[in-house]
Amino acid sequence: MTTHISPHELFEKLKGVKTGNPLCAYTQERCERLAPLINAIRDLKAEKNAIVLAHSYVHPDIIYGVADFCGDSYGLAQKAKKTDAQMIVFPAVRFMAETAKVLNPDKIVIDPNPHSGCSLADAIDSQTVHQLRKQYPSHTFVCYINTTAAVKAACDVCVTSSNAYSIVEKIPNDRIYFLPDKLMGQNIAAHLRAKGIKKEILYYHGTCYVHEQFEQDQVTLLKKQHPGLKVLAHPECKPEVVQNADVVSSTAGMIEYVKNHTDPTPLLLLTECGIASRLQAENAHLQLVGSCMICRYMKSNYLEAIYQALKSPLPSQIVSIDPEEQAGALRCIEAMFRYTETT
């Protein structure tokens, strides 16, 4: 039997969200409007043996209303790999839904987002990768998970923000081409230098338009205004920001750090606003300072679109991948799992 949620239960889950963005503010009245739609989605999930995998950057009502699992790219890729559901609905961005399809070729994978681009994934295509491989034939090509299936198929190994540093360390080649994020490529190179590891790190020129907006002078000002402030930075941020952060971590790592953070020290999270929303909903005692940045692509996911896609998906919402690209992308992703699982 499907479990329904009452407006009061929904409000209790979401009332702690205070990011300053009206889309992430939940009143009792708003929860009364949302609860029937959430329950209709829950009914459809049960009817169609569907699972909803939501990235931490999407709206809190999706995370706490209909998501079966919520996390970062790597964690959700693992959930997609292990699920027994016949349908995977992925409110995030297109490349994540493609990753789920690569790992589950016999399942129906739905992308309900009508605007599911990504400034990183859109920065490079597979033709460009093939050209770069001809230019740098002795390099191992490492692609960030924020890439299309076609780009993954043209690369050697995929990485996420939670394992990029360790995987590049482990690769038995001292020549690496990292794509498409130049800031993460620079941060990986700095990490290796700090550990005395000599590798040539070349990188493409893409950036995450959200994370590149954080500036060190802004962080410095906030640290003066809030003595003892702990700064948590995503590795997609600029090198000067990352080098001066107290913690450099993926979104999942930030969440884990905050869960173990019991003292009243204020925190600054240099990542998309969804993390602050989620953490405030789960940890009412937290003192979060500073403004966060909104990802227009992640925030294009809405409950209404999820309901429509579950009920009657449009052809454009059903993820389909060329068989050759499917095989190549799977090889690339499986290489990531192997590197991550080795000590």
PEVENGI-V182740 format. One record per run of one state. SS is the DSSP state (2 for helix, 1 for strand, 0 for the rest). FROM is the first residue (numbers start at 0). LEN is the number of residues. If there is no record, write none. Layout:
ss=SS from=FROM len=LEN
ss=SS from=FROM len=LEN
//
This chain:
ss=0 from=0 len=6
ss=2 from=6 len=8
ss=0 from=14 len=7
ss=2 from=21 len=3
ss=0 from=24 len=3
ss=2 from=27 len=21
ss=0 from=48 len=1
ss=1 from=49 len=6
ss=0 from=55 len=4
ss=2 from=59 len=6
ss=0 from=65 len=3
ss=1 from=68 len=3
ss=0 from=71 len=1
ss=2 from=72 len=10
ss=0 from=82 len=4
ss=1 from=86 len=3
ss=0 from=89 len=4
ss=2 from=93 len=10
ss=0 from=103 len=4
ss=1 from=107 len=3
ss=0 from=110 len=10
ss=2 from=120 len=3
ss=0 from=123 len=2
ss=2 from=125 len=10
ss=0 from=135 len=4
ss=1 from=139 len=5
ss=0 from=144 len=4
ss=2 from=148 len=5
ss=0 from=153 len=3
ss=1 from=156 len=3
ss=0 from=159 len=4
ss=2 from=163 len=7
ss=0 from=170 len=4
ss=1 from=174 len=5
ss=0 from=179 len=1
ss=1 from=180 len=1
ss=2 from=181 len=13
ss=0 from=194 len=5
ss=1 from=199 len=4
ss=0 from=203 len=2
ss=1 from=205 len=1
ss=0 from=206 len=4
ss=2 from=210 len=3
ss=0 from=213 len=2
ss=2 from=215 len=10
ss=0 from=225 len=4
ss=1 from=229 len=4
ss=0 from=233 len=5
ss=2 from=238 len=5
ss=0 from=243 len=3
ss=1 from=246 len=2
ss=0 from=248 len=2
ss=2 from=250 len=9
ss=0 from=259 len=7
ss=1 from=266 len=4
ss=0 from=270 len=1
ss=1 from=271 len=1
ss=2 from=272 len=10
ss=0 from=282 len=5
ss=1 from=287 len=1
ss=0 from=288 len=4
ss=1 from=292 len=1
ss=0 from=293 len=4
ss=2 from=297 len=3
ss=0 from=300 len=2
ss=2 from=302 len=10
ss=0 from=312 len=2
ss=2 from=314 len=3
ss=1 from=317 len=1
ss=0 from=318 len=4
ss=2 from=322 len=19
ss=0 from=341 len=2
//
